[in-house]
Amino acid sequence: MSSDSPTSGFVAFVGAGPGDPNLLTLRAAELLAKADAVVLGEEAHRPLLRHCRDGVQVAEGDVVKRAMGGQVVVRLCAGDPMLFSSITEEVAACAAAEVDFEIVPGVPPATAVLTYAGIPAATAVPEFRVVDAAQEQDWASHAACKGTLVIYNGIGDAVTIGKALVAGGKPDTTPVAVSSGGTTTEQYTVVSSLGRLQADLKHAGFAEPALIVVGEAVGLRDKLSWFETKPLFGWRVLVPRTKEQSRRLSEQLIAYGAVPEEVPTISVEPPRTPQQMDRAIKGLVTGRYEWVAFTSANAVKAVREKFEEYGLDARAFAGLKVAAVGEATARALVEFGVKPDLLPSGEQSSEGLVAEWPPYDSMLDPINRVLLPRADISTDTLVAGLTELGWECDDVTAYRTVRAAPPPAPIREAIKGGGFDAVLFTSSSTVRNLVGIAGKPHNVTVIAVIGPQTAKTAEEFGLRVDVMADKPSASALAAALAEYGAKQRQAAVAAGDTPRRPSQNRRGARRRRL
C-alpha cells in the first residue's frame, strides 16, 4: 500500500540514514516537503526538518490517528527502517486500520559508517555479515565469518564479544575497528585487534550509536580513510558573520570537515535619513552618474531594496558603468541581474579598485560623477583615490552598521574558554565587535585573518595571528586555514603522535584520538 503523490491520510516510514543529513534519499526529501506532521524518532533527526514547508507540525504519538484525520505523516527512523526494525508494530497498525503507508529505505549505518571510516564492506572474501548484539547471538558461529562482521548495539559488551569470538576460533590478531558518531563530524574511530580490544577501549569513552567491525578489511583503513583525515575534521570554527553573509564560506568549511558556527558581530540598519538615498536613486535613473561603485554586498542589497520600493529593477542600470570591490560583491550584483564592468584583478579592496579605475577623460566621459552607496563607517580611501583621478563622488550612506547583540552565554563561554578551534576574522570591525560583544578568544584558538590590516587590529587586541589569507577573500581565508590544519595533522603523524584539534590542547579538555 503506497502512494506516489499523497494528498490525504497517509504515513511514510522514512529512513533518516546513518547520521549525515546529506545522505537522505531524494524520495525522503520529497515526502518531508509534503508532510503535515513529522515524528522525529530522535532529536538528532531535527536538521532534516529543513526539507519541510513552513508550519509543519513536529509531532509525537499515534501516526495512525493522525493519518485517519487526513494528515500526511512522515515517521523518521534511524538508518534503514527495515534493518533491525523497531517500527513493525506501527506498520502493522497502519495495515489493520487500512491507512495507506509507504516504507522508504535509508542508507544503513552498516555500510555508510564503514565507508566514512575508510573500511570496505567486502574485500577479496565476499562475505559481509551484520548482527544485532541486542538480540541473543551465537558468537561461535559468527567467529566462522571469513569476511567482514559488523555488530550493532554492542559497544557496552565489546570486550565480552571480542573474547567470545576468540573463544569461537577467531585469531586474537584479527583487526577490529570501533566507530561512533558515524558519518558526522563527531565520528571517532579506534582501530585495534581482538586481543588488544580491552586495553584500547579502556579510555575511549564510546557510547551508542557505535559499530564494531571485525575482519581483515579493517587493515585497509590506513589507505582508504578520507573523512576523518580532512584537514579541519571536527574543528569547531567561529564565523563572525550572519548566516546570509557566510553561506558560501560555511559550505567551504564543511567541505574541509569543519563545523562552522555563525555569530553576527554587526547588525545592518537603514540610514537615519533616507532622503539622501532617495535623491541618489533618482539621480541614477535620470542620468546624473557615469559610474556606480559597490564596496559590499550590503550596499547592493540596500540599493536593490530601494529599487523595489520604487518599482525599479536591474534595467535602471542601462547606460551606467558598474564597479565592484570584490568577488562577493560581484556575485550579489549578478544575482540582482547586473554584470559589473570593473573588478580589481589584484587586491580586492578600495585600494585595488582605485588601481584599476580609469582617470576621468572629458573627451570620453560625458559625465564625471560616481555614485558610492556605502556604509556610514566607510573609509575615505576610495573617495580620495577617485577624486585624484578627476572624478566627482557622491558618497551616500546606504546603510548603517551597528554592533550586534551579544551571542548566547554558551557561545561566549566557548569563545573565552577555548571551545572553538579557530575563528575567522574577515575585517578589522569583526575583531573589534567580537571582542566587544563576547570577549577575547582563548589562546589555544587559531586566529585566522583576511589581510594585513585585520592582522594589525587583532594584534592590537592582544591576539596571536596564526593564519593570514594570501589574498583578501573569505574563500582564500578558509583555504589558508585548511592548509594550516593539514600541516598540523601531518606534523603530528610524522612525529608519531595522534592528531589533535586546538581545543583539545586547553587545560581540562577531554583527550581522545580523532
ROGU-954478 format. One line per field, with one value per residue (C-alpha): residue number from 1; residue in three letters; chain; x, y, z. Coordinates in nm, 2 decimals. Layout:
% ROGU-954478
num [NUM:...]
residuo [Ala:...]
cadena [A:...]
X [X:...]
Y [Y:...]
Z [Z:...]
This chain:
% ROGU-954478
num [1:2:3:4:5:6:7:8:9:10:11:12:13:14:15:16:17:18:19:20:21:22:23:24:25:26:27:28:29:30:31:32:33:34:35:36:37:38:39:40:41:42:43:44:45:46:47:48:49:50:51:52:53:54:55:56:57:58:59:60:61:62:63:64:65:66:67:68:69:70:71:72:73:74:75:76:77:78:79:80:81:82:83:84:85:86:87:88:89:90:91:92:93:94:95:96:97:98:99:100:101:102:103:104:105:106:107:108:109:110:111:112:113:114:115:116:117:118:119:120:121:122:123:124:125:126:127:128:129:130:131:132:133:134:135:136:137:138:139:140:141:142:143:144:145:146:147:148:149:150:151:152:153:154:155:156:157:158:159:160:161:162:163:164:165:166:167:168:169:170:171:172:173:174:175:176:177:178:179:180:181:182:183:184:185:186:187:188:189:190:191:192:193:194:195:196:197:198:199:200:201:202:203:204:205:206:207:208:209:210:211:212:213:214:215:216:217:218:219:220:221:222:223:224:225:226:227:228:229:230:231:232:233:234:235:236:237:238:239:240:241:242:243:244:245:246:247:248:249:250:251:252:253:254:255:256:257:258:259:260:261:262:263:264:265:266:267:268:269:270:271:272:273:274:275:276:277:278:279:280:281:282:283:284:285:286:287:288:289:290:291:292:293:294:295:296:297:298:299:300:301:302:303:304:305:306:307:308:309:310:311:312:313:314:315:316:317:318:319:320:321:322:323:324:325:326:327:328:329:330:331:332:333:334:335:336:337:338:339:340:341:342:343:344:345:346:347:348:349:350:351:352:353:354:355:356:357:358:359:360:361:362:363:364:365:366:367:368:369:370:371:372:373:374:375:376:377:378:379:380:381:382:383:384:385:386:387:388:389:390:391:392:393:394:395:396:397:398:399:400:401:402:403:404:405:406:407:408:409:410:411:412:413:414:415:416:417:418:419:420:421:422:423:424:425:426:427:428:429:430:431:432:433:434:435:436:437:438:439:440:441:442:443:444:445:446:447:448:449:450:451:452:453:454:455:456:457:458:459:460:461:462:463:464:465:466:467:468:469:470:471:472:473:474:475:476:477:478:479:480:481:482:483:484:485:486:487:488:489:490:491:492:493:494:495:496:497:498:499:500:501:502:503:504:505:506:507:508:509:510:511:512:513:514]
residuo [Met:Ser:Ser:Asp:Ser:Pro:Thr:Ser:Gly:Phe:Val:Ala:Phe:Val:Gly:Ala:Gly:Pro:Gly:Asp:Pro:Asn:Leu:Leu:Thr:Leu:Arg:Ala:Ala:Glu:Leu:Leu:Ala:Lys:Ala:Asp:Ala:Val:Val:Leu:Gly:Glu:Glu:Ala:His:Arg:Pro:Leu:Leu:Arg:His:Cys:Arg:Asp:Gly:Val:Gln:Val:Ala:Glu:Gly:Asp:Val:Val:Lys:Arg:Ala:Met:Gly:Gly:Gln:Val:Val:Val:Arg:Leu:Cys:Ala:Gly:Asp:Pro:Met:Leu:Phe:Ser:Ser:Ile:Thr:Glu:Glu:Val:Ala:Ala:Cys:Ala:Ala:Ala:Glu:Val:Asp:Phe:Glu:Ile:Val:Pro:Gly:Val:Pro:Pro:Ala:Thr:Ala:Val:Leu:Thr:Tyr:Ala:Gly:Ile:Pro:Ala:Ala:Thr:Ala:Val:Pro:Glu:Phe:Arg:Val:Val:Asp:Ala:Ala:Gln:Glu:Gln:Asp:Trp:Ala:Ser:His:Ala:Ala:Cys:Lys:Gly:Thr:Leu:Val:Ile:Tyr:Asn:Gly:Ile:Gly:Asp:Ala:Val:Thr:Ile:Gly:Lys:Ala:Leu:Val:Ala:Gly:Gly:Lys:Pro:Asp:Thr:Thr:Pro:Val:Ala:Val:Ser:Ser:Gly:Gly:Thr:Thr:Thr:Glu:Gln:Tyr:Thr:Val:Val:Ser:Ser:Leu:Gly:Arg:Leu:Gln:Ala:Asp:Leu:Lys:His:Ala:Gly:Phe:Ala:Glu:Pro:Ala:Leu:Ile:Val:Val:Gly:Glu:Ala:Val:Gly:Leu:Arg:Asp:Lys:Leu:Ser:Trp:Phe:Glu:Thr:Lys:Pro:Leu:Phe:Gly:Trp:Arg:Val:Leu:Val:Pro:Arg:Thr:Lys:Glu:Gln:Ser:Arg:Arg:Leu:Ser:Glu:Gln:Leu:Ile:Ala:Tyr:Gly:Ala:Val:Pro:Glu:Glu:Val:Pro:Thr:Ile:Ser:Val:Glu:Pro:Pro:Arg:Thr:Pro:Gln:Gln:Met:Asp:Arg:Ala:Ile:Lys:Gly:Leu:Val:Thr:Gly:Arg:Tyr:Glu:Trp:Val:Ala:Phe:Thr:Ser:Ala:Asn:Ala:Val:Lys:Ala:Val:Arg:Glu:Lys:Phe:Glu:Glu:Tyr:Gly:Leu:Asp:Ala:Arg:Ala:Phe:Ala:Gly:Leu:Lys:Val:Ala:Ala:Val:Gly:Glu:Ala:Thr:Ala:Arg:Ala:Leu:Val:Glu:Phe:Gly:Val:Lys:Pro:Asp:Leu:Leu:Pro:Ser:Gly:Glu:Gln:Ser:Ser:Glu:Gly:Leu:Val:Ala:Glu:Trp:Pro:Pro:Tyr:Asp:Ser:Met:Leu:Asp:Pro:Ile:Asn:Arg:Val:Leu:Leu:Pro:Arg:Ala:Asp:Ile:Ser:Thr:Asp:Thr:Leu:Val:Ala:Gly:Leu:Thr:Glu:Leu:Gly:Trp:Glu:Cys:Asp:Asp:Val:Thr:Ala:Tyr:Arg:Thr:Val:Arg:Ala:Ala:Pro:Pro:Pro:Ala:Pro:Ile:Arg:Glu:Ala:Ile:Lys:Gly:Gly:Gly:Phe:Asp:Ala:Val:Leu:Phe:Thr:Ser:Ser:Ser:Thr:Val:Arg:Asn:Leu:Val:Gly:Ile:Ala:Gly:Lys:Pro:His:Asn:Val:Thr:Val:Ile:Ala:Val:Ile:Gly:Pro:Gln:Thr:Ala:Lys:Thr:Ala:Glu:Glu:Phe:Gly:Leu:Arg:Val:Asp:Val:Met:Ala:Asp:Lys:Pro:Ser:Ala:Ser:Ala:Leu:Ala:Ala:Ala:Leu:Ala:Glu:Tyr:Gly:Ala:Lys:Gln:Arg:Gln:Ala:Ala:Val:Ala:Ala:Gly:Asp:Thr:Pro:Arg:Arg:Pro:Ser:Gln:Asn:Arg:Arg:Gly:Ala:Arg:Arg:Arg:Arg:Leu]
cadena [A:A:A:A:A:A:A:A:A:A:A:A:A:A:A:A:A:A:A:A:A:A:A:A:A:A:A:A:A:A:A:A:A:A:A:A:A:A:A:A:A:A:A:A:A:A:A:A:A:A:A:A:A:A:A:A:A:A:A:A:A:A:A:A:A:A:A:A:A:A:A:A:A:A:A:A:A:A:A:A:A:A:A:A:A:A:A:A:A:A:A:A:A:A:A:A:A:A:A:A:A:A:A:A:A:A:A:A:A:A:A:A:A:A:A:A:A:A:A:A:A:A:A:A:A:A:A:A:A:A:A:A:A:A:A:A:A:A:A:A:A:A:A:A:A:A:A:A:A:A:A:A:A:A:A:A:A:A:A:A:A:A:A:A:A:A:A:A:A:A:A:A:A:A:A:A:A:A:A:A:A:A:A:A:A:A:A:A:A:A:A:A:A:A:A:A:A:A:A:A:A:A:A:A:A:A:A:A:A:A:A:A:A:A:A:A:A:A:A:A:A:A:A:A:A:A:A:A:A:A:A:A:A:A:A:A:A:A:A:A:A:A:A:A:A:A:A:A:A:A:A:A:A:A:A:A:A:A:A:A:A:A:A:A:A:A:A:A:A:A:A:A:A:A:A:A:A:A:A:A:A:A:A:A:A:A:A:A:A:A:A:A:A:A:A:A:A:A:A:A:A:A:A:A:A:A:A:A:A:A:A:A:A:A:A:A:A:A:A:A:A:A:A:A:A:A:A:A:A:A:A:A:A:A:A:A:A:A:A:A:A:A:A:A:A:A:A:A:A:A:A:A:A:A:A:A:A:A:A:A:A:A:A:A:A:A:A:A:A:A:A:A:A:A:A:A:A:A:A:A:A:A:A:A:A:A:A:A:A:A:A:A:A:A:A:A:A:A:A:A:A:A:A:A:A:A:A:A:A:A:A:A:A:A:A:A:A:A:A:A:A:A:A:A:A:A:A:A:A:A:A:A:A:A:A:A:A:A:A:A:A:A:A:A:A:A:A:A:A:A:A:A:A:A:A:A:A:A:A:A:A:A:A:A:A:A:A:A:A:A:A:A:A:A:A:A:A:A:A:A:A:A:A:A:A:A:A:A:A:A:A:A:A:A:A:A:A:A:A:A:A:A:A:A:A:A:A:A:A:A:A:A:A:A]
X [0.00:0.17:0.10:0.33:0.15:-0.02:-0.29:-0.47:-0.44:-0.10:0.20:0.56:0.81:1.13:1.49:1.68:2.02:2.32:2.37:2.49:2.18:2.31:2.27:1.89:1.73:1.55:1.22:1.26:1.32:1.02:0.79:0.92:0.83:0.47:0.43:0.17:0.34:0.68:0.76:1.13:1.21:1.51:1.63:1.93:1.69:1.58:1.82:1.61:1.32:1.49:1.32:0.97:0.74:0.67:0.42:0.49:0.40:0.67:0.46:0.46:0.22:-0.01:0.07:-0.24:-0.47:-0.31:-0.34:-0.70:-0.76:-0.64:-0.27:0.03:0.27:0.64:0.78:1.16:1.35:1.72:1.92:1.71:1.35:1.37:1.71:1.67:1.33:1.16:0.85:0.70:0.41:0.34:0.34:0.10:-0.13:-0.15:-0.23:-0.50:-0.66:-0.64:-0.43:-0.21:0.16:0.50:0.84:1.13:1.47:1.75:2.13:2.22:2.50:2.63:2.77:2.78:2.98:3.23:3.27:3.32:3.58:3.77:3.68:3.54:3.23:3.37:3.72:3.86:3.65:3.29:3.12:2.95:2.76:2.55:2.43:2.25:2.41:2.09:1.95:2.09:2.38:2.58:2.92:3.09:2.90:2.99:3.36:3.35:3.28:3.56:3.48:3.36:3.15:2.95:2.80:2.52:2.44:2.74:2.96:2.87:2.97:3.25:3.52:3.30:3.21:3.58:3.66:3.37:3.48:3.84:3.69:3.49:3.81:3.88:4.25:4.32:4.52:4.21:4.17:3.88:3.75:3.51:3.34:3.09:2.91:2.94:2.92:2.91:3.19:3.17:3.29:3.56:3.73:3.97:4.15:4.26:4.26:4.05:4.34:4.40:4.04:4.01:4.32:4.25:3.89:3.96:3.97:3.80:3.46:3.25:2.87:2.59:2.53:2.85:2.95:3.21:3.37:3.57:3.78:4.08:3.91:3.98:4.35:4.28:4.17:4.52:4.50:4.13:4.05:3.91:3.66:3.84:4.16:4.01:4.23:3.98:3.79:3.58:3.72:3.46:3.51:3.36:3.25:3.17:2.92:2.54:2.42:2.32:2.68:2.86:2.66:2.94:3.21:3.04:2.98:3.36:3.45:3.21:3.39:3.71:3.55:3.48:3.17:3.11:2.91:2.79:2.79:2.69:2.90:2.73:2.37:2.28:2.02:1.87:2.02:1.87:1.78:1.66:1.64:2.00:1.94:1.62:1.80:2.08:1.83:1.65:1.99:2.08:1.77:1.78:2.15:2.34:2.61:2.87:2.96:2.82:3.07:2.97:3.21:3.00:2.71:2.52:2.54:2.40:2.12:2.04:2.01:1.81:1.56:1.53:1.47:1.19:1.04:1.02:0.91:1.25:1.47:1.82:1.72:1.76:2.14:2.13:2.39:2.58:2.92:2.92:3.22:3.25:3.52:3.55:3.41:3.14:3.01:3.02:2.81:2.55:2.53:2.50:2.21:2.05:2.09:2.38:2.72:3.00:3.22:3.51:3.65:4.00:4.23:4.47:4.39:4.01:3.99:3.93:4.30:4.27:3.97:4.13:4.44:4.21:3.99:4.04:4.11:3.83:3.86:3.63:3.65:3.54:3.32:3.01:2.96:3.22:3.02:3.04:2.78:2.92:2.64:2.82:2.81:2.82:3.16:3.34:3.69:3.78:4.03:3.81:3.67:4.02:4.16:3.87:3.89:4.26:4.17:3.94:3.60:3.34:3.20:2.85:2.94:2.59:2.51:2.31:2.31:2.44:2.64:2.59:2.73:2.52:2.37:2.60:2.56:2.41:2.60:2.72:2.88:3.05:3.19:3.31:3.49:3.67:3.72:3.88:3.57:3.63:3.93:3.95:3.80:3.79:3.82:3.71:3.77:3.90:3.55:3.48:3.77:3.66:3.30:3.35:3.58:3.33:3.02:3.18:3.53:3.88:3.92:4.12:4.49:4.45:4.21:4.37:4.33:4.28:4.26:4.18:4.47:4.74:4.51:4.29:4.60:4.72:4.38:4.39:4.74:4.63:4.37:4.65:4.56:4.82:4.77:4.83:4.69:4.66:4.49:4.72:4.45:4.17:3.87:3.67:3.73:4.11:4.09:3.91:4.16:4.45:4.30:4.26:4.63:4.73:4.51:4.66:5.02:4.94:4.79:5.09:5.34:5.16:5.15:5.52:5.61:5.42:5.15:4.78:4.64:4.46:4.22:4.34:4.05:4.18:4.50:4.34:4.36:4.10:4.00:3.89:4.18:4.08:4.20:4.05]
Y [0.00:0.32:0.64:0.84:1.17:1.15:1.41:1.28:1.03:0.87:0.75:0.74:0.54:0.71:0.60:0.90:0.75:0.70:1.05:1.28:1.47:1.50:1.12:1.14:1.00:1.21:1.03:1.10:1.47:1.48:1.33:1.56:1.86:1.73:1.64:1.79:1.63:1.48:1.23:1.27:0.94:1.10:1.46:1.40:1.40:1.76:1.90:1.71:1.95:2.19:1.99:2.07:2.35:2.63:2.54:2.16:2.00:1.83:1.56:1.26:0.98:0.78:0.81:0.61:0.85:1.15:0.98:0.89:1.26:1.34:1.43:1.33:1.20:1.12:0.90:0.93:0.61:0.58:0.42:0.20:0.12:-0.24:-0.32:-0.43:-0.25:-0.10:0.00:-0.33:-0.28:0.07:-0.06:-0.34:-0.09:0.11:-0.20:-0.30:0.04:0.04:0.35:0.39:0.37:0.36:0.25:0.45:0.28:0.47:0.45:0.19:0.25:-0.10:0.03:0.41:0.42:0.18:0.39:0.70:0.52:0.41:0.04:-0.15:-0.36:-0.65:-0.74:-1.04:-1.26:-1.18:-1.23:-0.95:-1.03:-0.78:-0.88:-0.70:-0.76:-0.66:-0.99:-1.32:-1.43:-1.74:-1.58:-1.91:-1.93:-1.56:-1.64:-1.85:-1.55:-1.53:-1.17:-0.86:-0.89:-0.57:-0.56:-0.31:-0.22:-0.39:-0.12:-0.19:-0.56:-0.51:-0.67:-0.97:-1.01:-0.99:-1.27:-1.48:-1.45:-1.56:-1.85:-1.94:-1.98:-1.62:-1.54:-1.27:-1.08:-1.02:-0.65:-0.46:-0.11:0.07:0.38:0.61:0.92:0.77:0.99:1.31:1.54:1.37:1.04:0.88:0.55:0.33:0.05:-0.25:-0.63:-0.88:-0.94:-0.58:-0.46:-0.42:-0.21:0.01:0.08:0.14:0.52:0.57:0.69:0.53:0.54:0.43:0.47:0.29:0.00:-0.28:-0.40:-0.73:-0.86:-0.81:-0.52:-0.30:-0.31:-0.11:0.19:0.34:0.37:0.44:0.68:1.00:1.15:1.17:1.28:1.60:1.90:2.05:1.74:1.81:2.16:2.40:2.72:3.05:3.27:3.62:3.69:3.65:3.32:3.52:3.66:3.34:3.07:3.01:3.03:2.78:2.54:2.56:2.49:2.19:2.05:2.07:1.87:2.17:2.26:2.63:2.84:3.18:3.46:3.80:4.08:4.37:4.45:4.63:4.90:5.16:5.51:5.76:6.00:5.81:6.13:6.11:5.76:5.87:6.15:5.92:5.67:5.95:6.07:5.72:5.69:6.04:6.02:6.20:5.94:5.78:5.51:5.33:5.17:4.90:4.82:4.55:4.30:4.50:4.81:4.60:4.48:4.84:4.97:4.67:4.72:5.09:4.99:4.75:5.03:5.25:4.96:4.95:4.66:4.60:4.77:5.10:5.04:5.06:5.30:5.31:5.16:4.94:4.86:4.60:4.59:4.21:3.87:3.86:4.20:4.10:3.78:4.00:4.22:3.92:3.78:4.13:4.10:4.34:4.23:4.46:4.63:4.67:4.43:4.45:4.19:4.21:4.31:4.31:4.64:5.01:5.05:4.77:4.92:5.26:5.10:4.97:5.27:5.48:5.85:6.10:6.20:6.48:6.36:6.01:6.05:6.27:6.28:6.30:6.18:5.85:5.72:5.54:5.38:5.27:5.21:5.50:5.40:5.35:5.49:5.78:5.58:5.53:5.88:6.03:5.80:5.87:6.25:6.24:6.07:6.36:6.21:6.38:6.14:6.14:5.94:5.83:5.64:5.34:5.16:5.18:4.92:4.88:4.63:4.32:4.20:3.96:3.59:3.34:3.27:2.92:3.08:3.35:3.08:2.87:3.18:3.27:2.91:2.76:2.57:2.69:2.55:2.86:3.19:3.36:3.74:3.89:4.26:4.48:4.56:4.19:4.18:4.49:4.38:4.02:4.12:4.39:4.16:3.83:3.88:3.77:3.42:3.18:3.15:2.79:2.91:2.95:3.31:3.34:3.69:3.80:4.05:4.27:4.54:4.28:4.12:4.45:4.51:4.15:4.21:4.54:4.34:4.10:3.82:3.59:3.57:3.22:3.23:3.50:3.46:3.51:3.74:3.93:3.70:3.48:3.18:3.23:3.27:2.93:2.77:2.91:2.77:2.43:2.43:2.52:2.23:1.99:2.09:2.04:1.70:1.59:1.71:1.51:1.20:1.24:1.27:0.95:1.14:1.14:1.45:1.68:1.97:2.30:2.30:1.96:2.13:2.35:2.26:2.01:1.92:1.56:1.37:1.12:1.01:1.15]
Z [0.00:-0.11:-0.28:-0.52:-0.45:-0.11:-0.07:0.24:0.52:0.46:0.67:0.53:0.74:0.62:0.67:0.81:0.72:0.94:1.08:0.80:0.70:0.34:0.30:0.29:-0.02:-0.27:-0.21:0.17:0.10:-0.14:0.13:0.40:0.17:0.16:0.53:0.75:1.06:1.12:1.40:1.46:1.62:1.78:1.83:1.60:1.31:1.37:1.09:0.84:0.90:0.66:0.39:0.53:0.44:0.69:0.96:0.96:1.30:1.49:1.64:1.88:1.93:1.72:1.35:1.26:1.43:1.25:0.91:0.97:1.04:0.69:0.76:0.56:0.83:0.80:1.07:1.06:1.15:1.22:0.94:0.73:0.86:0.76:0.91:1.28:1.25:1.55:1.35:1.28:1.52:1.38:1.02:1.13:1.29:0.96:0.77:1.03:1.01:0.63:0.63:0.32:0.40:0.24:0.37:0.23:0.26:0.41:0.39:0.65:0.90:0.83:0.50:0.54:0.86:0.72:0.41:0.61:0.83:0.52:0.56:0.26:0.34:0.14:0.02:-0.16:0.07:-0.04:0.29:0.48:0.79:1.00:1.35:1.63:1.97:2.14:2.03:2.16:1.94:1.88:1.87:1.80:1.47:1.39:1.46:1.15:0.93:0.68:0.56:0.74:1.06:1.16:1.50:1.60:1.96:2.10:2.25:2.61:2.56:2.31:2.52:2.61:2.24:2.14:2.39:2.27:1.91:2.01:2.21:1.90:1.70:1.56:1.59:1.86:1.59:1.38:1.32:1.49:1.44:1.67:1.53:1.70:1.57:1.22:0.91:1.12:1.23:1.57:1.41:1.62:1.53:1.72:1.54:1.75:1.74:1.92:2.16:2.24:2.24:2.62:2.66:2.36:2.46:2.82:2.80:2.46:2.61:2.34:2.35:2.12:1.84:1.75:1.53:1.58:1.27:1.27:0.98:0.76:0.57:0.88:0.78:0.46:0.67:0.66:0.28:0.23:0.52:0.36:0.61:0.94:0.76:0.62:0.71:0.96:1.06:1.36:1.41:1.56:1.36:1.46:1.17:1.29:1.02:0.96:0.81:0.49:0.46:0.54:0.35:0.09:0.35:0.58:0.29:0.21:0.57:0.59:0.28:0.48:0.76:0.99:1.20:1.13:1.37:1.26:1.52:1.38:1.51:1.33:1.25:0.93:0.96:0.72:0.72:0.98:0.70:0.38:0.17:0.06:-0.09:-0.24:-0.43:-0.53:-0.68:-0.87:-1.00:-1.11:-1.31:-1.46:-1.58:-1.31:-1.29:-1.52:-1.27:-0.96:-0.73:-0.49:-0.20:-0.03:-0.08:0.18:-0.04:-0.33:-0.10:0.01:-0.35:-0.46:-0.18:-0.27:-0.63:-0.53:-0.32:-0.64:-0.87:-1.05:-1.15:-1.29:-1.62:-1.45:-1.47:-1.85:-1.98:-1.65:-1.57:-1.26:-1.04:-0.76:-0.50:-0.49:-0.59:-0.31:-0.41:-0.78:-0.70:-0.53:-0.84:-1.07:-0.86:-0.90:-1.27:-1.31:-1.45:-1.32:-1.57:-1.34:-1.08:-0.92:-1.08:-0.78:-0.42:-0.36:-0.16:-0.21:-0.30:-0.55:-0.71:-0.74:-0.90:-1.18:-1.22:-1.54:-1.50:-1.60:-1.96:-2.07:-2.43:-2.35:-2.04:-2.08:-1.70:-1.43:-1.13:-0.94:-0.70:-0.40:-0.19:0.12:0.49:0.74:0.87:0.54:0.50:0.26:0.06:-0.24:-0.25:-0.22:-0.50:-0.74:-0.67:-0.76:-1.09:-1.17:-1.07:-0.85:-0.60:-0.43:-0.12:0.00:0.32:0.20:0.53:0.89:1.07:1.44:1.69:1.72:2.04:2.24:2.15:2.40:2.71:2.59:2.28:2.49:2.73:2.44:2.29:2.61:2.73:2.42:2.30:1.94:1.74:1.52:1.45:1.11:1.11:0.77:0.87:1.14:1.25:1.31:1.55:1.74:1.75:1.85:2.14:2.23:2.25:2.35:2.48:2.35:2.21:2.42:2.35:2.21:1.94:1.60:1.48:1.10:0.94:0.59:0.54:0.70:0.83:1.01:1.15:1.29:1.46:1.60:1.74:1.89:2.09:2.21:1.98:1.82:1.45:1.32:0.96:0.70:0.36:0.06:-0.09:0.08:0.02:0.25:0.03:0.04:0.42:0.46:0.22:0.43:0.75:0.58:0.48:0.83:0.97:0.72:0.82:1.19:1.12:0.90:1.16:1.44:1.22:1.13:1.50:1.58:1.77:1.74:1.56:1.80:1.75:1.90:2.15:2.29:2.40:2.66:3.02:3.12:2.77:2.71:2.54:2.27:1.93:1.62]
